[in-house]
Amino acid sequence: MPPVICALVIVFEIGFNLYQAREANTLAANIQSEIRTNKAEYGKVKVSWNGGAMRVRISKQAPVIESVDQGKTASWQSLAKTLQSRSEKIAKNHNQKYSHIEVLSPKNTKYMWLEVNHGKMKFNIANQLN
């Protein structure tokens, strides 16, 4: 392959990767903003793209986590519904791979508390408590 073509392919690849990273970061920021509208319940939420899923991190001191620990799931279900709706919108309007959203346990990140992909709920810890 001639050097000019190789250079063009590399430049295109870098530009495409930067575009995707920007889109993922924008979507993560939008999800974070939507969750933070109910800041009292969810505390300091951080959403980021890890290359395979949007990761939602919730502080273990957040009231919603304490509620789940006590078996009260109403506010958690509200969060789950918000994330499911957001996942569905992302799947329809953006790159579908960004519609995979996970919430890991705030106490032990080896455990997942919620997983939704393409707007479909895959796992919700609240269903284990009821």
Secondary structure, DSSP 8 states (H G I E B T S, - for coil): --HHHHHHHHHHHHHHHHHHHHHHHHHHHHHHHHHHTTHHHH-SEEEEE-SSSEEEEE-TTSHHHHHHHTT--HHHHHHHHHHHHHHHHHHHHS-GGGG-EEEE-SS-TTSEEEEEETTEEEEETHHHH-
